[in-house]
Amino acid sequence: MTGVQTCALPISVTGTGRLDRVGEPRLERRRLPTGAACPLEQRDPRTVRRVGLERTTQLVAHRPRVGRRRQAQRQLERARDAARRLDYTGIVMHQQGPQSDNYRITHQDDTTEGMVRMEPLEGPPRHMLQQGRQLTWYLTQERIVVHDEPTGTRGFPALSFISSRELLAHYRPRSLTPDRVAGRQAEVLQLQPVDGLRYGYRLWFDAATGLLLRAQSISETGQVVAQTSFSQLSVWPAGGGKFRWREPDVRGWKTEYAVKGKADLSGWSFRLPEGFSRIAALRRNTGTPHSAEEGSRELVQIVCSDGLAGMSIFIEPWSEARSAQPVQQIGRAHV
């Protein structure tokens, strides 16, 4: 075609980061006026090569970040499914500051909602049974049955139902060196917050099943604030764990209710940190289920979470006696 020439110019790459050939940006042919020189031909050839190299380097650097996020998303979703569909039993240790607790946990996926039984191994004998929205404490020594209600957040080793995509919008994932927990091979994932509004986390996942084996809360200085971990664990496919448990004979026991119903929050306004959402708002009685000797009073509990980090806000009527008590810090909580 007389009077028309073409020039190959690098064009911007789409959000998918696609390359037409490995290591090369996609090129576009453009018509130039007669006698016009190609803009790239006016430059030093080394500059032309550098343009393509810089674009390729940016793409290669972007793809690992996307890959890490997708891998972390798969790990979190696999762990969530494993905690729901597997049968398992084991010993769990929770450490927070100088305090530590040990309990046995048993999960059986024998119904659509599953069943969880927890039995503390220290202190007065007691155990908790949860099946769906029904949560019951059996205080053997006090001969009290306490009917409670789940707050909406899920306890170890389960994970929240908040989508992994939304969760990872507030954390930068990074895979760490594989490890062993409770004699099992584990994949390790670190989640670094993108802001100063939440702790970071290190999570250990069972390489064979995906089940969460250990979780650490990490402060902004890199210190471990709290840790929950299996020290012993046995796992079976759904229906493979033949657990036998009988409800104790509670005839003559006292019955108490820890939750009195949903809380009315009309007239209150809350501005939560980005990524957090309100999970539950309950009217709760204090003094149960951990001790029947404490004086009972009613308060409002508001539970918020971003899928990993969780917080509870407690509101109660003002009293001079309560206001005289100084604020205390217990682990991560201010009381």
N, C-alpha and C positions, 0 to 999 in steps of 0.2 A: 504494500500500500504506500503510494508516493506521499512523502511529506509527513509520515507518522513513524515514530519509533517508540519502543517500550522500554521500561526500566523495572527491575525487580526490587521492590522496597519491602522491608520487614513491616508487618502490621501488628497491632496489639493482639495478644493471645486472649482467647475467651476465658471466662471464669473457671472452666473445667481444666485449664492448664494443658490443653491438647497440643501435641506437636505432630506435624505432617510426617516428618522423618525424625528418628531418634537423634536428639541433640541439636536439631535445627529448628528455628522459628519458621512459621508459615510465611510464604512470600506472596505478594500480590503484584500482578502486572498492571501498570498504568501507562496510558498514552501520554506522550510529551509533544509539545509543539516542535515544528521543524527546526532543527539546529540547536535545540535546547540540550544541555548536558544533563545526564543523570545526577541527581544531588549526591549520591554516594560516590560517583566517579570523580567528583570534584575534590574528594577527600583523599588523604593518604590511604593506601590499601590497608595498612595496619589498623587504621581507625575503623575501616569498614569491617574488618574481621573482629575487632573488639566490640562493635555494636552487637553483632550476633552472639558473641561469647557472653556479654553481660546479660542479655535477655535469657540465654540458656541457663546461666548460673542462677538467676532469680527463680526460674521455673523449677530447677532441680532442688533449690533450697525450700521452695514452697511445698513440694510434694511430700517430703518426709513429715512436715507438720500435719498435713491432711491425713497421712497414713497413721500417725500416732493417735490422732483423735478417733479415727475409725476403729483402730484396734482397742483403744480404751472403751469406746462405746460397746463393742462386742463383749469385752470382758465384764463390764457392768451388767449388761443384759443377761449374759450367761449365768453370772452369780445370782441375779435376782430369780431366774428360773430354777436354778439348782436348789436354792433355799426353799422353794415352794413345792417342787415335785419329788425330791429325794426323801428317803427315810434315813435318819441319822441320830446318833446319840453320842455324847461326849462330855468332857469336863471343860468348863470355860473359866478363865481367870480374868477378872477386870481389875485394873490398877489405875489409880488416879491420885497423884501425889503420894503421901505416905499410906494411903488406904488401899486395901485390896480385898476382893471378894471372890469366892469360888462357888460355882454352882454346876449342877448337872442339868443338861438340856437334852430333851428327847423330842424329835419331830416325826410325825407319822402322817403321810399323805393318804389317809384312809377315807377321806371325804372330799367334797368339792372345796371345802374351806381349810382342811388340814387341822391337825391338833398339835399343840406345843405344850410340853410340861417342863417346868423349871423347879428345881429343888436346891436351895442354898445348902452348902455343905458345912456352914459354920453358923453359930448362934442357935437360937431356939428352933426346934423342928417346925418347918412350914414348907409348903409348896404351892405352886401356881399352875392352873390349868387354863389354857385358852383354846377355844374352838370358835372360829369366826369372830363375831362381835361379843361373844360371851367370855368373860374373864373372871375367874374365881380364885381367891386365896383361901387356903385351909391352914389356919393357925392352930396347930395341934395342941400346943401347951396351954393356950388360952381357951381352947375349945370354941373357936369363933370361925364362922364362914363369912367372908367378905366378898360381895359381888361388886366388881369393878367394871370399867369400860375402857377398851383400848383408846389411846389418844390419837391414833391415826398414823403416827410414826411407827416404823417396824424395827424391832429389836434384833440384835446380832444373832445369827449371821445374815438375816434378811436385809434387803435394801428397799428403799422407798420406791413407790410406783411412779414417781416423777420421772419423765423421760430422760434417758441418758443424754440426748441431744441438748435439752434445756440445761441439764446439770453441767455439762462440759462447756457451756457458754461462760461459766464463771470460774473455771479451773483449767490450768494448762497441764495436760497429761505427759508423763514421762515413764518409760519402762526402766526398771532397775534390774540388777543382777538377780537371777533366780535363787531361791532360798529353800529351806525346809522348815515346816511347822508341823508339830505333832507327828513327826516321822513321815510326812508326806511332801512330795515335791510341790513347790509353789512358784507361781509367777507373781512378780511384785510390780505394782503400779503406784506411782507417786502423783498426787494431784495438788498442784501449786495454785493458790487463789490468785486471781488477776487483780484483786483489790485488797484493801485492808479490813474488810468487813467480816471475814470468816477465817477459821483455821485451815491449814493444809492437812492432807491426809496421805498416809501410806497404807496400801491395801495388799494383802497376800491372798491369792486365789489358788485353790487346789488345781493342779495341772490336769488331773484326771477327770474331775467332775465340774470344775468351775466354782465350787462352793467357797465362800469367803472364810478364810482360816484365821486371819488376824487383821485388826484395824487399829491404826495409831492416829491420834490427833496431834498435829505438829504446829508449834507456835511460830510467830514471825521470825524468831531467832533460831529456829531449827530444833528446839527442844521438844521432847515427847511430853505432851500434856496428859494424855490418857491412852491406855491400851486395853483392848479386849481381844483375847486369843484363846483358841483351843489348845489344851495341853494333851488331851486324848480325844480320839475321834474314830468312830466306825460309821461307814456309809453303805447303804443298800439302795437298789432301785426302788421306785415306788411300790409299796406292798411287800417288799422283801424283808423289812424289819418286823419281826414278830414280837411286839411289845405287849406286855400284860400289865394292866393297871386297873385297880379297882378304887372307886370312890370310897373314902373312909365312911364309916358309920357316924353320921353327924346328928343322930337323934339326941336331943338335949343340948345341942350346941346353940350358941347365940348367932343370929344372923344380922349383918350390918351391910349398908350400901354406901360405897365410897363416892359414887356419883349420884347426884340428885336430879340431873337432867341437863338439857342444853342451856347455855348462858345467853342472856339477853344483852347484846352489846349496843343496843340503840343508844345514841347519845355519846358513844365513844368513837374516836377516830385514831387510826394507827397508820404510821408511815414506816413500812418495813424496809430493810435493806434490799437492794436490787437482787432479784432471784429468789427471795424468800416469799412464801405464801402461807396463809393461815390454814392450818390443817383441822383444828378442832377448837371449840370453845365450850367448856363444861363448868357446871356448878358442882364443886367438890367439897366433901367433908375431910378435914385433916384428922390426924390421929389414927388412921387406918390406911393400909393393912399392917404396917410394920410394928405398931405398938397399940395395944388397946388401952393402955394406961394414960396416954396423953389426952388432954382435954380437947374435945372435938369442936371445931368451928367451921363455918362455911366460907368458902372463897371461890373466886372465879379463876380457872386455869385456861390460858390461851396458848395453844401449841402452834409453832411456826417452824418451817423447815425449807431448805433449798434442795433436799434430796439426800444430803449427807449431814450437814450441820443442822442441829435442831436446838430450839430454845423454847422455854416455857415462861410466860408472863403470868404472875399470880397477883390478883387484885382482891383485897378484902376491905371491909368497912374500917374506917379510922377508929382507933382507940388510944387513949393516953398511955396505957400500959404497954401496948405493942410499939408505939412510936418511941418510947423511952429506950427500947432495946437497940443497941448499936448494929450497924450493918456489918455482916460477917461475910468473908469469902471462903467458901468451901469448895476446893477444887476449881472448877470453872464457873461455879454458881455464886451469885451475890444474894444473901438472904438478910 
